[in-house]
């Protein structure tokens, strides 16, 4: 929720640091490296072109997933046991990657427009010569 | 609608290992009765 000044605080933590903290404080083992991409796509910010917020875990997002885990537990187990799970898993990851790249592309376009607006290029317009009578 | 669904989370991204990680994390938080933001605070609490 935004505060009185209208600013919104978003808690984030760097992905690798997040896994280290969980192991150090809670003894939660990190998932295998090849599986971490899915986790990253699910809980990290979607701005891969911005190095400052790259691979940052959105704490609030993860909290919501954890809260809902009891409700979706059965569905996830059913989903994991489904014979077509591997294909669906690959498709889901591919789709998220595409979304990420589209967001990235859009951000670049918007950024490009913003920078152009900041320093507008002046077009040379040929001056009209007064008609001779 | 669940809060996580409203965020547009596609649970097909969740592999078995990630699901187990989530369960492990939820259990650890519940056992210690702590909240995730408190755990992820950079200041470490030493006693």
Backbone of each chain as nested JSON, in Angstrom:
{
  "chains": [
    {"id": "A", "residues": [
      {"number": 1, "name": "UNK", "atoms": {"N": [0.849, -1.206, 0.0], "CA": [0.0, 0.0, 0.0], "C": [0.879, 1.249, 0.0]}},
      {"number": 2, "name": "UNK", "atoms": {"N": [0.517, 2.253, -0.815], "CA": [1.305, 3.488, -0.803], "C": [1.16, 4.211, 0.531]}},
      {"number": 3, "name": "UNK", "atoms": {"N": [2.216, 4.9, 0.959], "CA": [2.133, 5.638, 2.22], "C": [1.499, 7.013, 1.985]}},
      {"number": 4, "name": "UNK", "atoms": {"N": [1.571, 7.889, 3.012], "CA": [0.907, 9.188, 2.905], "C": [1.478, 10.058, 1.774]}},
      {"number": 5, "name": "UNK", "atoms": {"N": [2.756, 9.87, 1.503], "CA": [3.383, 10.657, 0.433], "C": [3.096, 10.09, -0.959]}},
      {"number": 6, "name": "UNK", "atoms": {"N": [2.415, 8.955, -0.985], "CA": [2.101, 8.334, -2.271], "C": [3.22, 7.462, -2.807]}},
      {"number": 7, "name": "UNK", "atoms": {"N": [4.245, 7.225, -1.983], "CA": [5.335, 6.362, -2.439], "C": [5.04, 4.914, -2.06]}},
      {"number": 8, "name": "UNK", "atoms": {"N": [5.419, 4.024, -2.945], "CA": [5.173, 2.602, -2.733], "C": [6.5, 1.907, -2.451]}},
      {"number": 9, "name": "UNK", "atoms": {"N": [6.547, 1.233, -1.314], "CA": [7.791, 0.555, -0.96], "C": [7.717, -0.909, -1.385]}},
      {"number": 10, "name": "UNK", "atoms": {"N": [8.686, -1.332, -2.162], "CA": [8.721, -2.726, -2.609], "C": [9.977, -3.37, -2.045]}},
      {"number": 11, "name": "UNK", "atoms": {"N": [9.769, -4.398, -1.246], "CA": [10.918, -5.081, -0.665], "C": [11.465, -6.103, -1.641]}},
      {"number": 12, "name": "UNK", "atoms": {"N": [12.738, -5.988, -1.9], "CA": [13.378, -6.958, -2.795], "C": [14.696, -7.419, -2.187]}},
      {"number": 13, "name": "UNK", "atoms": {"N": [15.149, -8.549, -2.636], "CA": [16.457, -9.045, -2.216], "C": [17.07, -9.786, -3.411]}},
      {"number": 14, "name": "UNK", "atoms": {"N": [18.348, -9.654, -3.555], "CA": [19.039, -10.273, -4.689], "C": [18.901, -11.805, -4.601]}},
      {"number": 15, "name": "UNK", "atoms": {"N": [18.685, -12.45, -5.753], "CA": [18.309, -13.869, -5.782], "C": [19.321, -14.781, -5.067]}},
      {"number": 16, "name": "UNK", "atoms": {"N": [20.589, -14.614, -5.386], "CA": [21.619, -15.474, -4.787], "C": [21.702, -15.241, -3.278]}},
      {"number": 17, "name": "UNK", "atoms": {"N": [21.589, -13.958, -2.909], "CA": [21.632, -13.594, -1.493], "C": [20.432, -14.201, -0.753]}},
      {"number": 18, "name": "UNK", "atoms": {"N": [19.286, -14.188, -1.428], "CA": [18.05, -14.744, -0.888], "C": [18.232, -16.224, -0.544]}},
      {"number": 19, "name": "UNK", "atoms": {"N": [18.819, -16.974, -1.48], "CA": [19.029, -18.408, -1.246], "C": [20.033, -18.636, -0.116]}},
      {"number": 20, "name": "UNK", "atoms": {"N": [21.06, -17.787, -0.065], "CA": [22.064, -17.91, 1.0], "C": [21.456, -17.631, 2.371]}},
      {"number": 21, "name": "UNK", "atoms": {"N": [20.647, -16.561, 2.444], "CA": [20.026, -16.191, 3.73], "C": [19.117, -17.319, 4.217]}},
      {"number": 22, "name": "UNK", "atoms": {"N": [18.342, -17.882, 3.302], "CA": [17.42, -18.95, 3.704], "C": [18.176, -20.166, 4.237]}},
      {"number": 23, "name": "UNK", "atoms": {"N": [19.316, -20.44, 3.628], "CA": [20.101, -21.575, 4.114], "C": [20.731, -21.247, 5.469]}},
      {"number": 24, "name": "UNK", "atoms": {"N": [21.283, -20.05, 5.572], "CA": [21.984, -19.657, 6.81], "C": [21.023, -19.556, 8.002]}},
      {"number": 25, "name": "UNK", "atoms": {"N": [19.869, -18.938, 7.766], "CA": [18.96, -18.693, 8.887], "C": [17.948, -19.804, 9.137]}},
      {"number": 26, "name": "UNK", "atoms": {"N": [17.484, -20.428, 8.051], "CA": [16.41, -21.422, 8.222], "C": [16.827, -22.839, 7.837]}},
      {"number": 27, "name": "UNK", "atoms": {"N": [18.034, -22.984, 7.335], "CA": [18.526, -24.291, 6.864], "C": [17.661, -24.857, 5.731]}},
      {"number": 28, "name": "UNK", "atoms": {"N": [17.166, -23.945, 4.905], "CA": [16.392, -24.376, 3.725], "C": [17.378, -24.577, 2.579]}},
      {"number": 29, "name": "UNK", "atoms": {"N": [17.417, -25.771, 2.048], "CA": [18.376, -26.072, 0.977], "C": [17.938, -25.428, -0.331]}},
      {"number": 30, "name": "UNK", "atoms": {"N": [18.899, -24.891, -1.075], "CA": [18.569, -24.28, -2.364], "C": [18.22, -25.362, -3.395]}},
      {"number": 31, "name": "UNK", "atoms": {"N": [17.283, -25.049, -4.314], "CA": [16.967, -26.041, -5.352], "C": [18.16, -26.242, -6.294]}},
      {"number": 32, "name": "UNK", "atoms": {"N": [18.209, -27.367, -7.002], "CA": [19.326, -27.593, -7.934], "C": [19.45, -26.448, -8.946]}},
      {"number": 33, "name": "UNK", "atoms": {"N": [20.675, -26.194, -9.392], "CA": [20.94, -25.043, -10.272], "C": [20.055, -25.028, -11.518]}},
      {"number": 34, "name": "UNK", "atoms": {"N": [19.86, -26.208, -12.136], "CA": [19.067, -26.247, -13.368], "C": [17.585, -25.927, -13.115]}},
      {"number": 35, "name": "UNK", "atoms": {"N": [17.145, -26.06, -11.873], "CA": [15.744, -25.783, -11.535], "C": [15.531, -24.338, -11.078]}},
      {"number": 36, "name": "UNK", "atoms": {"N": [16.644, -23.639, -10.843], "CA": [16.523, -22.293, -10.276], "C": [15.921, -21.28, -11.242]}},
      {"number": 37, "name": "UNK", "atoms": {"N": [16.018, -21.578, -12.546], "CA": [15.49, -20.642, -13.539], "C": [13.974, -20.463, -13.392]}},
      {"number": 38, "name": "UNK", "atoms": {"N": [13.29, -21.599, -13.171], "CA": [11.835, -21.552, -12.987], "C": [11.455, -20.718, -11.772]}},
      {"number": 39, "name": "UNK", "atoms": {"N": [12.21, -20.935, -10.698], "CA": [11.962, -20.185, -9.458], "C": [12.193, -18.69, -9.691]}},
      {"number": 40, "name": "UNK", "atoms": {"N": [13.279, -18.409, -10.408], "CA": [13.634, -17.016, -10.711], "C": [12.533, -16.352, -11.54]}},
      {"number": 41, "name": "UNK", "atoms": {"N": [12.04, -17.089, -12.541], "CA": [10.978, -16.534, -13.4], "C": [9.696, -16.274, -12.608]}},
      {"number": 42, "name": "UNK", "atoms": {"N": [9.481, -17.098, -11.589], "CA": [8.24, -17.002, -10.828], "C": [8.267, -15.888, -9.793]}},
      {"number": 43, "name": "UNK", "atoms": {"N": [9.408, -15.654, -9.15], "CA": [9.407, -14.721, -8.014], "C": [10.26, -13.464, -8.208]}},
      {"number": 44, "name": "UNK", "atoms": {"N": [10.963, -13.388, -9.337], "CA": [11.841, -12.222, -9.516], "C": [11.186, -11.147, -10.372]}},
      {"number": 45, "name": "UNK", "atoms": {"N": [11.753, -9.952, -10.318], "CA": [11.22, -8.829, -11.091], "C": [11.409, -9.076, -12.583]}},
      {"number": 46, "name": "UNK", "atoms": {"N": [10.576, -8.411, -13.382], "CA": [10.534, -8.679, -14.828], "C": [11.263, -7.604, -15.643]}},
      {"number": 47, "name": "UNK", "atoms": {"N": [12.351, -7.084, -15.111], "CA": [13.059, -6.026, -15.833], "C": [14.509, -6.441, -16.075]}},
      {"number": 48, "name": "UNK", "atoms": {"N": [14.696, -7.407, -16.973], "CA": [16.04, -7.944, -17.141], "C": [17.059, -6.96, -17.699]}},
      {"number": 49, "name": "UNK", "atoms": {"N": [16.582, -5.895, -18.375], "CA": [17.562, -4.974, -18.963], "C": [18.135, -3.999, -17.95]}},
      {"number": 50, "name": "UNK", "atoms": {"N": [17.436, -3.892, -16.818], "CA": [17.903, -2.974, -15.792], "C": [18.782, -3.731, -14.798]}},
      {"number": 51, "name": "UNK", "atoms": {"N": [20.066, -3.47, -14.846], "CA": [20.988, -4.251, -14.018], "C": [20.765, -4.04, -12.52]}},
      {"number": 52, "name": "UNK", "atoms": {"N": [20.225, -2.874, -12.183], "CA": [20.027, -2.576, -10.754], "C": [18.963, -3.476, -10.129]}},
      {"number": 53, "name": "UNK", "atoms": {"N": [17.949, -3.817, -10.926], "CA": [16.881, -4.646, -10.362], "C": [16.801, -6.002, -11.051]}},
      {"number": 54, "name": "UNK", "atoms": {"N": [17.914, -6.443, -11.554], "CA": [17.947, -7.748, -12.22], "C": [17.998, -8.859, -11.174]}},
      {"number": 55, "name": "UNK", "atoms": {"N": [17.218, -9.89, -11.394], "CA": [17.192, -11.037, -10.485], "C": [16.926, -10.646, -9.04]}},
      {"number": 56, "name": "UNK", "atoms": {"N": [16.011, -9.711, -8.852], "CA": [15.64, -9.328, -7.495], "C": [14.359, -10.053, -7.111]}},
      {"number": 57, "name": "UNK", "atoms": {"N": [14.4, -10.723, -5.972], "CA": [13.218, -11.442, -5.507], "C": [12.217, -10.435, -4.944]}},
      {"number": 58, "name": "UNK", "atoms": {"N": [10.99, -10.515, -5.434], "CA": [9.932, -9.651, -4.913], "C": [9.339, -10.353, -3.691]}},
      {"number": 59, "name": "UNK", "atoms": {"N": [9.682, -9.834, -2.536], "CA": [9.348, -10.516, -1.28], "C": [7.829, -10.682, -1.115]}},
      {"number": 60, "name": "UNK", "atoms": {"N": [7.1, -9.639, -1.479], "CA": [5.647, -9.679, -1.32], "C": [5.014, -10.758, -2.211]}},
      {"number": 61, "name": "UNK", "atoms": {"N": [5.553, -10.867, -3.415], "CA": [5.059, -11.878, -4.366], "C": [5.278, -13.292, -3.806]}},
      {"number": 62, "name": "UNK", "atoms": {"N": [6.463, -13.515, -3.272], "CA": [6.781, -14.821, -2.704], "C": [5.897, -15.118, -1.491]}},
      {"number": 63, "name": "UNK", "atoms": {"N": [5.661, -14.089, -0.684], "CA": [4.783, -14.251, 0.49], "C": [3.385, -14.705, 0.071]}},
      {"number": 64, "name": "UNK", "atoms": {"N": [2.88, -14.104, -0.992], "CA": [1.538, -14.469, -1.472], "C": [1.493, -15.907, -1.961]}},
      {"number": 65, "name": "UNK", "atoms": {"N": [2.558, -16.32, -2.657], "CA": [2.613, -17.706, -3.132], "C": [2.618, -18.658, -1.935]}},
      {"number": 66, "name": "UNK", "atoms": {"N": [3.423, -18.326, -0.931], "CA": [3.501, -19.182, 0.254], "C": [2.162, -19.242, 0.981]}},
      {"number": 67, "name": "UNK", "atoms": {"N": [1.476, -18.107, 1.035], "CA": [0.153, -18.082, 1.686], "C": [-0.854, -18.966, 0.962]}},
      {"number": 68, "name": "UNK", "atoms": {"N": [-0.763, -18.978, -0.357], "CA": [-1.733, -19.727, -1.16], "C": [-1.354, -21.196, -1.337]}},
      {"number": 69, "name": "UNK", "atoms": {"N": [-0.176, -21.539, -0.862], "CA": [0.33, -22.893, -1.101], "C": [-0.602, -23.985, -0.558]}},
      {"number": 70, "name": "UNK", "atoms": {"N": [-1.236, -23.726, 0.565], "CA": [-2.163, -24.718, 1.133], "C": [-3.354, -24.958, 0.206]}},
      {"number": 71, "name": "UNK", "atoms": {"N": [-3.811, -23.877, -0.428], "CA": [-4.992, -23.994, -1.3], "C": [-4.661, -24.669, -2.628]}},
      {"number": 72, "name": "UNK", "atoms": {"N": [-3.442, -24.451, -3.096], "CA": [-3.101, -24.961, -4.434], "C": [-2.288, -26.251, -4.387]}},
      {"number": 73, "name": "UNK", "atoms": {"N": [-2.007, -26.693, -3.16], "CA": [-1.172, -27.88, -2.961], "C": [-1.649, -29.084, -3.796]}},
      {"number": 74, "name": "UNK", "atoms": {"N": [-2.926, -29.391, -3.662], "CA": [-3.47, -30.574, -4.349], "C": [-3.349, -30.418, -5.866]}},
      {"number": 75, "name": "UNK", "atoms": {"N": [-3.671, -29.208, -6.336], "CA": [-3.597, -28.975, -7.785], "C": [-2.172, -29.103, -8.314]}},
      {"number": 76, "name": "UNK", "atoms": {"N": [-1.216, -28.623, -7.522], "CA": [0.18, -28.711, -7.972], "C": [0.633, -30.166, -8.018]}},
      {"number": 77, "name": "UNK", "atoms": {"N": [0.286, -30.928, -6.995], "CA": [0.657, -32.355, -6.982], "C": [0.04, -33.062, -8.194]}},
      {"number": 78, "name": "UNK", "atoms": {"N": [-1.222, -32.758, -8.457], "CA": [-1.919, -33.354, -9.613], "C": [-1.215, -32.949, -10.921]}},
      {"number": 79, "name": "UNK", "atoms": {"N": [-0.849, -31.681, -10.963], "CA": [-0.185, -31.131, -12.153], "C": [1.183, -31.807, -12.378]}},
      {"number": 80, "name": "UNK", "atoms": {"N": [1.941, -31.991, -11.281], "CA": [3.268, -32.607, -11.39], "C": [3.183, -34.069, -11.831]}},
      {"number": 81, "name": "UNK", "atoms": {"N": [2.064, -34.726, -11.488], "CA": [1.915, -36.139, -11.856], "C": [1.302, -36.331, -13.247]}},
      {"number": 82, "name": "UNK", "atoms": {"N": [0.844, -35.254, -13.829], "CA": [0.186, -35.351, -15.135], "C": [1.191, -35.788, -16.212]}},
      {"number": 83, "name": "UNK", "atoms": {"N": [0.788, -36.707, -17.107], "CA": [1.74, -37.197, -18.127], "C": [2.27, -36.101, -19.061]}},
      {"number": 84, "name": "UNK", "atoms": {"N": [1.478, -35.054, -19.273], "CA": [1.926, -33.976, -20.167], "C": [2.633, -32.842, -19.424]}},
      {"number": 85, "name": "UNK", "atoms": {"N": [3.0, -33.109, -18.177], "CA": [3.585, -32.042, -17.356], "C": [4.862, -31.45, -17.977]}},
      {"number": 86, "name": "UNK", "atoms": {"N": [5.756, -32.329, -18.485], "CA": [7.039, -31.847, -19.023], "C": [6.832, -30.835, -20.146]}},
      {"number": 87, "name": "UNK", "atoms": {"N": [5.879, -31.148, -21.032], "CA": [5.61, -30.241, -22.161], "C": [5.038, -28.921, -21.64]}},
      {"number": 88, "name": "UNK", "atoms": {"N": [4.079, -29.043, -20.718], "CA": [3.448, -27.835, -20.164], "C": [4.47, -26.975, -19.412]}},
      {"number": 89, "name": "UNK", "atoms": {"N": [5.38, -27.646, -18.694], "CA": [6.429, -26.941, -17.947], "C": [7.338, -26.156, -18.896]}},
      {"number": 90, "name": "UNK", "atoms": {"N": [7.76, -26.835, -19.977], "CA": [8.62, -26.177, -20.972], "C": [7.9, -24.989, -21.614]}},
      {"number": 91, "name": "UNK", "atoms": {"N": [6.622, -25.215, -21.97], "CA": [5.834, -24.132, -22.588], "C": [5.693, -22.932, -21.657]}},
      {"number": 92, "name": "UNK", "atoms": {"N": [5.422, -23.242, -20.378], "CA": [5.231, -22.157, -19.402], "C": [6.506, -21.331, -19.258]}},
      {"number": 93, "name": "UNK", "atoms": {"N": [7.644, -22.011, -19.182], "CA": [8.927, -21.307, -19.053], "C": [9.192, -20.47, -20.301]}},
      {"number": 94, "name": "UNK", "atoms": {"N": [8.924, -21.07, -21.472], "CA": [9.129, -20.355, -22.735], "C": [8.247, -19.105, -22.804]}},
      {"number": 95, "name": "UNK", "atoms": {"N": [6.993, -19.266, -22.373], "CA": [6.044, -18.155, -22.4], "C": [6.51, -17.014, -21.489]}},
      {"number": 96, "name": "UNK", "atoms": {"N": [6.971, -17.397, -20.299], "CA": [7.449, -16.375, -19.355], "C": [8.676, -15.65, -19.887]}},
      {"number": 97, "name": "UNK", "atoms": {"N": [9.548, -16.421, -20.554], "CA": [10.753, -15.812, -21.144], "C": [10.358, -14.804, -22.216]}},
      {"number": 98, "name": "UNK", "atoms": {"N": [9.362, -15.207, -23.035], "CA": [8.889, -14.296, -24.094], "C": [8.29, -13.033, -23.499]}},
      {"number": 99, "name": "UNK", "atoms": {"N": [7.483, -13.211, -22.436], "CA": [6.896, -12.045, -21.763], "C": [7.988, -11.118, -21.265]}},
      {"number": 100, "name": "UNK", "atoms": {"N": [9.018, -11.74, -20.67], "CA": [10.132, -10.963, -20.142], "C": [10.819, -10.159, -21.24]}},
      {"number": 101, "name": "UNK", "atoms": {"N": [11.047, -10.829, -22.379], "CA": [11.742, -10.13, -23.47], "C": [10.86, -9.035, -24.068]}},
      {"number": 102, "name": "UNK", "atoms": {"N": [9.52, -9.279, -24.079], "CA": [8.607, -8.235, -24.589], "C": [8.609, -7.022, -23.675]}},
      {"number": 103, "name": "UNK", "atoms": {"N": [8.592, -7.295, -22.353], "CA": [8.644, -6.187, -21.383], "C": [9.946, -5.411, -21.577]}},
      {"number": 104, "name": "UNK", "atoms": {"N": [11.008, -6.187, -21.739], "CA": [12.332, -5.605, -21.962], "C": [12.333, -4.695, -23.197]}},
      {"number": 105, "name": "UNK", "atoms": {"N": [11.747, -5.224, -24.289], "CA": [11.675, -4.494, -25.547], "C": [10.876, -3.201, -25.37]}},
      {"number": 106, "name": "UNK", "atoms": {"N": [9.709, -3.36, -24.707], "CA": [8.816, -2.214, -24.482], "C": [9.519, -1.142, -23.656]}},
      {"number": 107, "name": "UNK", "atoms": {"N": [10.225, -1.602, -22.624], "CA": [10.933, -0.644, -21.752], "C": [11.977, 0.126, -22.554]}},
      {"number": 108, "name": "UNK", "atoms": {"N": [12.637, -0.589, -23.48], "CA": [13.657, 0.073, -24.31], "C": [13.012, 1.118, -25.207]}},
      {"number": 109, "name": "UNK", "atoms": {"N": [11.861, 0.74, -25.795], "CA": [11.157, 1.663, -26.693], "C": [10.712, 2.891, -25.922]}},
      {"number": 110, "name": "UNK", "atoms": {"N": [10.088, 2.666, -24.761], "CA": [9.631, 3.779, -23.937], "C": [10.818, 4.629, -23.505]}},
      {"number": 111, "name": "UNK", "atoms": {"N": [11.877, 3.965, -23.1], "CA": [13.103, 4.676, -22.697], "C": [13.645, 5.507, -23.846]}},
      {"number": 112, "name": "UNK", "atoms": {"N": [13.622, 4.911, -25.042], "CA": [14.108, 5.613, -26.234], "C": [13.295, 6.85, -26.521]}},
      {"number": 113, "name": "UNK", "atoms": {"N": [11.955, 6.71, -26.413], "CA": [11.069, 7.85, -26.651], "C": [11.309, 8.933, -25.621]}},
      {"number": 114, "name": "UNK", "atoms": {"N": [11.494, 8.498, -24.362], "CA": [11.708, 9.459, -23.281], "C": [12.99, 10.251, -23.504]}},
      {"number": 115, "name": "UNK", "atoms": {"N": [14.037, 9.52, -23.94], "CA": [15.301, 10.225, -24.158], "C": [15.202, 11.182, -25.339]}},
      {"number": 116, "name": "UNK", "atoms": {"N": [14.384, 10.776, -26.345], "CA": [14.193, 11.67, -27.485], "C": [13.417, 12.916, -27.071]}},
      {"number": 117, "name": "UNK", "atoms": {"N": [12.443, 12.689, -26.175], "CA": [11.645, 13.821, -25.713], "C": [12.499, 14.791, -24.905]}},
      {"number": 118, "name": "UNK", "atoms": {"N": [13.464, 14.216, -24.182], "CA": [14.327, 15.065, -23.365], "C": [15.23, 15.934, -24.241]}},
      {"number": 119, "name": "UNK", "atoms": {"N": [15.692, 15.358, -25.335], "CA": [16.54, 16.141, -26.233], "C": [15.97, 16.047, -27.653]}},
      {"number": 120, "name": "UNK", "atoms": {"N": [14.953, 16.823, -27.93], "CA": [14.316, 16.699, -29.243], "C": [15.244, 17.131, -30.381]}},
      {"number": 121, "name": "UNK", "atoms": {"N": [15.158, 16.324, -31.424], "CA": [15.978, 16.676, -32.584], "C": [15.284, 17.767, -33.376]}},
      {"number": 122, "name": "UNK", "atoms": {"N": [16.06, 18.695, -33.802], "CA": [15.461, 19.765, -34.611], "C": [15.563, 19.406, -36.08]}},
      {"number": 123, "name": "UNK", "atoms": {"N": [14.404, 19.389, -36.735], "CA": [14.413, 19.098, -38.166], "C": [14.618, 20.408, -38.93]}},
      {"number": 124, "name": "UNK", "atoms": {"N": [15.377, 20.279, -39.959], "CA": [15.597, 21.477, -40.784], "C": [14.45, 21.625, -41.78]}},
      {"number": 125, "name": "UNK", "atoms": {"N": [13.733, 22.662, -41.64], "CA": [12.622, 22.911, -42.565], "C": [13.057, 24.035, -43.509]}},
      {"number": 126, "name": "UNK", "atoms": {"N": [12.975, 23.742, -44.803], "CA": [13.385, 24.807, -45.739], "C": [12.492, 26.034, -45.618]}},
      {"number": 127, "name": "UNK", "atoms": {"N": [13.142, 27.159, -45.525], "CA": [12.364, 28.4, -45.378], "C": [11.658, 28.744, -46.682]}},
      {"number": 128, "name": "UNK", "atoms": {"N": [10.449, 29.21, -46.518], "CA": [9.686, 29.59, -47.715], "C": [10.182, 30.94, -48.219]}},
      {"number": 129, "name": "UNK", "atoms": {"N": [10.401, 30.952, -49.472], "CA": [10.842, 32.225, -50.048], "C": [9.628, 33.068, -50.423]}},
      {"number": 130, "name": "UNK", "atoms": {"N": [9.686, 34.332, -50.147], "CA": [8.528, 35.174, -50.504], "C": [8.317, 35.216, -52.015]}},
      {"number": 131, "name": "UNK", "atoms": {"N": [7.043, 35.162, -52.364], "CA": [6.738, 35.16, -53.798], "C": [7.067, 36.508, -54.425]}},
      {"number": 132, "name": "UNK", "atoms": {"N": [7.629, 36.422, -55.577], "CA": [7.943, 37.657, -56.292], "C": [6.742, 38.128, -57.078]}},
      {"number": 133, "name": "UNK", "atoms": {"N": [6.465, 39.356, -56.943], "CA": [5.322, 39.895, -57.698], "C": [5.765, 40.412, -59.059]}}
    ]},
    {"id": "B", "residues": [
      {"number": 1, "name": "UNK", "atoms": {"N": [-10.858, -15.609, -6.172], "CA": [-9.538, -15.745, -6.807], "C": [-8.431, -15.602, -5.751]}},
      {"number": 2, "name": "UNK", "atoms": {"N": [-7.448, -16.456, -5.85], "CA": [-6.341, -16.389, -4.902], "C": [-5.449, -15.193, -5.225]}},
      {"number": 3, "name": "UNK", "atoms": {"N": [-4.769, -14.713, -4.172], "CA": [-3.914, -13.533, -4.352], "C": [-2.803, -13.788, -5.377]}},
      {"number": 4, "name": "UNK", "atoms": {"N": [-2.251, -14.989, -5.312], "CA": [-1.159, -15.302, -6.245], "C": [-1.674, -15.424, -7.684]}},
      {"number": 5, "name": "UNK", "atoms": {"N": [-2.923, -15.889, -7.829], "CA": [-3.519, -15.979, -9.174], "C": [-3.698, -14.579, -9.759]}},
      {"number": 6, "name": "UNK", "atoms": {"N": [-4.085, -13.663, -8.872], "CA": [-4.275, -12.276, -9.31], "C": [-2.963, -11.664, -9.797]}},
      {"number": 7, "name": "UNK", "atoms": {"N": [-1.865, -12.186, -9.291], "CA": [-0.551, -11.692, -9.734], "C": [-0.139, -12.308, -11.075]}},
      {"number": 8, "name": "UNK", "atoms": {"N": [-0.947, -13.223, -11.569], "CA": [-0.661, -13.84, -12.871], "C": [0.426, -14.893, -12.816]}},
      {"number": 9, "name": "UNK", "atoms": {"N": [0.51, -15.572, -11.691], "CA": [1.546, -16.6, -11.566], "C": [1.088, -17.885, -12.246]}},
      {"number": 10, "name": "UNK", "atoms": {"N": [1.923, -18.381, -13.12], "CA": [1.635, -19.634, -13.808], "C": [2.372, -20.75, -13.073]}},
      {"number": 11, "name": "UNK", "atoms": {"N": [1.596, -21.599, -12.406], "CA": [2.222, -22.623, -11.569], "C": [2.841, -23.772, -12.356]}},
      {"number": 12, "name": "UNK", "atoms": {"N": [2.647, -23.77, -13.665], "CA": [3.324, -24.783, -14.477], "C": [4.837, -24.529, -14.526]}},
      {"number": 13, "name": "UNK", "atoms": {"N": [5.226, -23.323, -14.154], "CA": [6.659, -23.002, -14.1], "C": [7.325, -23.738, -12.937]}},
      {"number": 14, "name": "UNK", "atoms": {"N": [6.499, -24.063, -11.949], "CA": [7.022, -24.688, -10.734], "C": [7.374, -26.157, -10.989]}},
      {"number": 15, "name": "UNK", "atoms": {"N": [8.639, -26.464, -10.868], "CA": [9.044, -27.87, -11.025], "C": [8.906, -28.559, -9.667]}},
      {"number": 16, "name": "UNK", "atoms": {"N": [9.16, -29.845, -9.654], "CA": [9.032, -30.6, -8.396], "C": [10.022, -30.065, -7.357]}},
      {"number": 17, "name": "UNK", "atoms": {"N": [11.249, -29.791, -7.81], "CA": [12.276, -29.298, -6.889], "C": [11.89, -27.932, -6.306]}},
      {"number": 18, "name": "UNK", "atoms": {"N": [11.333, -27.08, -7.148], "CA": [10.918, -25.744, -6.685], "C": [9.741, -25.874, -5.718]}},
      {"number": 19, "name": "UNK", "atoms": {"N": [8.835, -26.775, -6.017], "CA": [7.686, -27.009, -5.146], "C": [8.158, -27.498, -3.771]}},
      {"number": 20, "name": "UNK", "atoms": {"N": [9.111, -28.413, -3.777], "CA": [9.663, -28.91, -2.515], "C": [10.376, -27.797, -1.752]}},
      {"number": 21, "name": "UNK", "atoms": {"N": [11.061, -26.941, -2.491], "CA": [11.742, -25.789, -1.874], "C": [10.724, -24.885, -1.178]}},
      {"number": 22, "name": "UNK", "atoms": {"N": [9.609, -24.64, -1.858], "CA": [8.543, -23.786, -1.304], "C": [7.953, -24.409, -0.035]}},
      {"number": 23, "name": "UNK", "atoms": {"N": [7.713, -25.709, -0.099], "CA": [7.146, -26.402, 1.068], "C": [8.114, -26.351, 2.25]}},
      {"number": 24, "name": "UNK", "atoms": {"N": [9.391, -26.548, 1.925], "CA": [10.438, -26.517, 2.947], "C": [10.495, -25.134, 3.604]}},
      {"number": 25, "name": "UNK", "atoms": {"N": [10.412, -24.117, 2.759], "CA": [10.461, -22.73, 3.241], "C": [9.246, -22.419, 4.114]}},
      {"number": 26, "name": "UNK", "atoms": {"N": [8.08, -22.837, 3.648], "CA": [6.848, -22.576, 4.408], "C": [6.902, -23.27, 5.775]}},
      {"number": 27, "name": "UNK", "atoms": {"N": [7.39, -24.489, 5.77], "CA": [7.481, -25.252, 7.021], "C": [8.478, -24.587, 7.979]}},
      {"number": 28, "name": "UNK", "atoms": {"N": [9.63, -24.181, 7.429], "CA": [10.659, -23.546, 8.265], "C": [10.14, -22.25, 8.887]}},
      {"number": 29, "name": "UNK", "atoms": {"N": [9.402, -21.477, 8.104], "CA": [8.837, -20.219, 8.608], "C": [7.795, -20.501, 9.691]}},
      {"number": 30, "name": "UNK", "atoms": {"N": [6.979, -21.531, 9.448], "CA": [5.944, -21.896, 10.415], "C": [6.538, -22.432, 11.713]}},
      {"number": 31, "name": "UNK", "atoms": {"N": [7.548, -23.27, 11.581], "CA": [8.182, -23.855, 12.772], "C": [8.804, -22.791, 13.667]}},
      {"number": 32, "name": "UNK", "atoms": {"N": [9.432, -21.805, 13.038], "CA": [10.115, -20.757, 13.819], "C": [9.197, -19.578, 14.119]}},
      {"number": 33, "name": "UNK", "atoms": {"N": [8.002, -19.609, 13.543], "CA": [7.014, -18.547, 13.721], "C": [7.599, -17.171, 13.367]}},
      {"number": 34, "name": "UNK", "atoms": {"N": [8.193, -17.098, 12.215], "CA": [8.754, -15.831, 11.719], "C": [8.148, -15.509, 10.351]}},
      {"number": 35, "name": "UNK", "atoms": {"N": [8.219, -14.225, 10.011], "CA": [7.706, -13.823, 8.701], "C": [8.867, -13.656, 7.727]}},
      {"number": 36, "name": "UNK", "atoms": {"N": [8.561, -13.894, 6.47], "CA": [9.602, -13.856, 5.44], "C": [10.362, -12.516, 5.385]}},
      {"number": 37, "name": "UNK", "atoms": {"N": [9.669, -11.357, 5.385], "CA": [10.423, -10.097, 5.332], "C": [11.394, -9.935, 6.5]}},
      {"number": 38, "name": "UNK", "atoms": {"N": [10.998, -10.459, 7.685], "CA": [11.894, -10.363, 8.845], "C": [13.14, -11.222, 8.649]}},
      {"number": 39, "name": "UNK", "atoms": {"N": [12.939, -12.386, 8.048], "CA": [14.078, -13.283, 7.797], "C": [15.027, -12.659, 6.785]}},
      {"number": 40, "name": "UNK", "atoms": {"N": [14.45, -11.981, 5.797], "CA": [15.276, -11.447, 4.712], "C": [15.876, -10.081, 5.022]}},
      {"number": 41, "name": "UNK", "atoms": {"N": [15.608, -9.572, 6.224], "CA": [16.264, -8.327, 6.635], "C": [17.763, -8.575, 6.633]}},
      {"number": 42, "name": "UNK", "atoms": {"N": [18.501, -7.597, 6.133], "CA": [19.939, -7.83, 5.997], "C": [20.674, -7.886, 7.344]}},
      {"number": 43, "name": "UNK", "atoms": {"N": [20.095, -7.2, 8.346], "CA": [20.743, -7.233, 9.663], "C": [20.572, -8.632, 10.253]}},
      {"number": 44, "name": "UNK", "atoms": {"N": [21.664, -9.243, 10.612], "CA": [21.566, -10.571, 11.198], "C": [21.381, -10.442, 12.706]}},
      {"number": 45, "name": "UNK", "atoms": {"N": [20.54, -11.286, 13.226], "CA": [20.316, -11.24, 14.669], "C": [21.158, -12.311, 15.336]}},
      {"number": 46, "name": "UNK", "atoms": {"N": [22.037, -11.874, 16.18], "CA": [22.891, -12.84, 16.879], "C": [22.598, -12.775, 18.375]}},
      {"number": 47, "name": "UNK", "atoms": {"N": [22.561, -13.899, 18.991], "CA": [22.283, -13.943, 20.437], "C": [23.454, -14.575, 21.174]}}
    ]}
  ]
}
